[in-house]
Amino acid sequence: MSGGSVGSSPPSERISSSSLSDLKDLEISSESGCLSIVVLGASGDLAKKKTFPALFNLFQQGFLQSGEVHIFGYARSNISDDGLRERIRGYLKGGSEEHLSQFLQLIKYVSGSYDSGEGFELLNKAISENETSQDNEPANSRRLFYLALPPSVYPSVCKMIRSYCMTPSSHTGWTRVIVEKPFGKDLDSAEQLSAQLGELFDEQQLYRIDHYLGKELVQNLLVLRFANRLFLPLWNRDNIDNVQIVFREDFGTDGRGGYFDQYGIIRDIIQNHLLQVFCLVAMEKPVTLSPEHIRDEKVKVLQSVDSIKHDEVVLGQYEGYKDDPTVPDESNTPTFASVVLRVHNERWEGVPFILKAGKALGSRKAEIRVQFKDAPGDIFRCKKQGRNEFVIRLQPLESMYMKLTVKKPGLEMATEQSELDLSYGQRYQDTKIPEAYERLILDTIRGDQQHFVRRDELKAAWEIFTPLLHDIDAGKLKALPYQPGTRGPPEADELSKRMGYMQTLGYVWVPPTLAKI
């Protein structure tokens, strides 16, 4: 596998000796030579808001060196190099004016269509000129294509890349392609897209990005589970009663109703983001940290999931969703869903995994909530206060905390719920937590596919949800109305209760402040 950070890192980012051994385990080796990063769809929102800011952050931290890297924007818009630079300038935050100017000068723009060779010939010419004009290692070029585009154009764009823009056979190096979700709308469309891309590129060249896999707390899951003796004997059906993986947004579709209505909350959030988190929570320990060993275990747990039952699904649609003129009046597209997954294996038999996501709710957060079983022989008569829970908050206010029953301070033997708390904002005050996209782009440059979705993994994920999605599309399950700013349909809470979830009454986790006592 290829990789290594691009250029030298600043002192604050240098790799420790233990990290070096980890890199060796991942079979990542140092590389040099010209690196060309091509952002297709450069004038779109994703590129402006996520891709270019991620590249800027990597540049500031020294992972992209001005002597090696060149960035190309490609889109249909007829603008100049300076025109693209001005479009993205306002989205590049946190750096000095000098750094910003240096970064913007790395960016060039090529205009062209996505289905004809003329534009891609110009793109290849621009890339090749920079590869030959720089004093890098001879005949070594690395080309990274980021498709910040709708999936409908992936096949045509990939054909153009394959025909016109691959790393020349006379050079050493590589060509890699990052594709964004959604990867299809169901099993058949996903397999068709995979087949089309598979005819053009090897699996080692394709990086199916799911930005949730780049989040700090998601990446911490394997460490928490397999590096801590505390969790090893507890993480199973003997001790865990239920698991909730929750995604909440406090806003609606905000002008994207027509687009969202084609997909719905299950395709948009649950089938990809939450299912990836589920894999890391439920998978078995991999043989090593090799990307393929980790992805093997993810596939195994997906293949162990039983068919979803209709009576273990609650759908919702917030009132006012169909006021958007781009949404059909008869739309049954869910903006909220709570779905129970059951894993048929020795570790998890009988433990419900509740995957819940919704828009226009009363709060914004994403978290994993592992609820343990009641302590037997309750001599303190404190069951009503709540169970032990291990909560991992992915966003915002990244943290993890364990809810415990403790003695309430005072002369009486009274109990209450409290917590052991690791809040990142307090514990790691001087550490910048990287954005998911910058981590995943760097992984692609290094050739590390651990945090990307493999083809068989994508297929297994769609096999779980396609029957349910087809039934929703056919109107066999109806979305229940709910008021914006609430928890969603009350039936969802009833489903969680039926699955064994016990809500803690009177307890609210309060993020610790940074004030000194």
Disulfide bonds with the S-S distance in Angstrom:
none
